Structures are given as C-alpha cells and as structure tokens.
C-alpha cells in the first residue's frame, strides 16, 4: 500500500511521540461511528459533493471580541436528484444563504434550518436539483471565538495584553468555523481569505497569494490548497516573530513570541529539523510533498501538537 510522504510524516509523529493524542483520535472515531448506528444518523448524505471552497473569515480578536463573521462559497455538484442540501454546522448563526450558477445568476427559492443534535445545516429547495447540476452555495454567518481551543480560538499572552488566534479543526471541528462537508472522504480545493488588523500576520497551509487593504482591515488571501479534507485546513494570526531557511527547496520557518525563544534557539530548531527532513527523504526515496512548512510555538495548551499540511503548531 502506497503512503504519501506527508501522511507518513504526520502519522509517524503521532505514533512515536504523541500516543495520548493517537488514543484520543481512535476513541473519537469509534464514538462517532457508534452514534451513526442508531435511529439518528450523524453522517452526511451522499447526494452532493463539494468541488471547491472559497472561505472568508473576518477576525477581530481581543478581550472585547467573542464572535467572528464568515462567508462560505461552496461549488457543489449534485450526485443524486434531491431538493435538500445537507452540510455540517455547529454553533454557527447563519444569516443568509443564496444559490447561484457560474454566471452569478441567483437561482431557486429556498428555506434553511439547523438540526443542532446532528450538527446539520439543511437547505430545502422548492424544486428538485438534478444529478450533475453544479451550483455555488453562498452562506453568510457568525460564529463564536472559542476559549477551549476547538474550532477558531483566541488567547491572550504576556503582560501587555497581546492576543493570538488560531484553528483546531481535528477531528470534527471545522464545522465550528464554516458550514461544510466535515467528513474526511469529502476532499476539495480550499481557498482561505482572512480579514484582520494590519498589525497581525496570518499563516495558513499554503503560501500567501496577496495582501490588500480592505477598509480598516488587511485582507490576506492564500493560494488554493490541493484537494483536501476540510479538517486539515489551519491558520494562525499573531504578532509572533520568525526565523527561516530554505531547506532543500522547502521554505521552513519558526514562529514564536520574542521572549520565548532567542535567535540561537530558533536556529537550533531549524538545524535539527533539517536533519529530520534529510532522514525521511532518504528513507522514503521521495521529496517532501510541499514547498513550505511553518512551525508555531505556543504555550499553555492541552494537545502536544497539531499538524496540518504546511503548518505544525507546538504547545
């Protein structure tokens, strides 16, 4: 059985260094599967699939803020005739849903409702959507900035009231940030944009495509990902400083608070990770499957690490 290098790296890290997280993951999967056996299913129907996501988050962070605004534009293909579209959603207040075609024509009368016990957002159309039809489902909503490090979280640090924000979507927490198909067999390219205060730097799985002013915010737009399960999307927003190097065509950076790591310590980490890259490349006989990786060092957090393609957070 072929195993992609990126998957092997992530899996090997969990097996050898983080047995507690591995146990939690297996237990969560077991419980989710068990719940699906009863009368009430927690699995999404297979009458539609996402072809791509365009996701926009507006993040104001700090002690005076507890919510964020979001917009999810999902290109959907109908795989079986239906008048319902069902997505995952948890603790999201949906304010508007529209359906439009590729020419931006708005289509179909619809109503929508949420099923909190199943964590479903159901969009009900007055007419049938036909097999192989493609539409853009445009959803606007607000969500909660979490303090328990699930979904989108924020945290203060230091004595001067600094804040950072980030994401923790594994295993089924992406639905707390976006209405989405939050199951691992649904894979689609994902383009993330974040509107934030200009003093912050935004990181995600892919490189920054562009930054531009947008009113009082800076908009950071990231390049689309390869087809990816949505729980592997990750981002981090902070004023952390970084040290980096070009490691065999892979750009590698360490982000941390200035008082946590001296330059010499960050450089030591970079040198050590370079030797790990070389060892894995020689063992697997293939190059690292991404052109960049960011390491983010955070303290006071329960999981020992969170790993997503292009970004690893250490706590």
Secondary structure, 3 states (H helix, E strand, C coil): CCCCHHHHHHHHHHHHHCHHHHHHHHHHHHHHHHHCCCCCCCCCCCCEEEEEEEEEEECCCCCCCCEEEEEEEEEEEECCCEEEEEEECCCCEEEEEEEECCCCCEECCEEEEEECCCCEEEEEEEEEECCCCEEEEEEEEEEECECCCCEEEEEEECCCCEEEEEEECCCCCHHHCCCECCCCCCEEEEEEEEEECCCCEEEECCCEEEEEEECCEEEEEECCCCCEEHHHCCEEEECCEEEEEEECCEEEEEEECCCCCCHHHHHHHHHHHHHHHHHHHHHHCCCCCCCEEEEEECCCCCCCEEEECCEEEEC
